[in-house]
């Protein structure tokens, strides 16, 4: 079974007269899967086509550098979705 890693993807959304930079952390097996997830999420939330999204870099990050609290908990194995203490 493949190990899931955390990737930080940076880039920008380019619309006709607006450029919006972004930096997003996602869990994926390979960098290609991380890019695909970014296209899906940004396209869904911001209603942009794939050709409007320009990816600048995709880098694997160690658990100490994760900024997303949800991803930190998932990587550390502290929490599960839907469970109450």
Buried (B, 14 or more C-beta within 10 A) or exposed (E): EEEEBBBBBBBBBBEEEEEEEBEBBBBBEEBEBBBBBBBEEBBEEEEBEEEBBEBEEBEEBEEEEBEBEEBBBBBEEEEEEEEEE
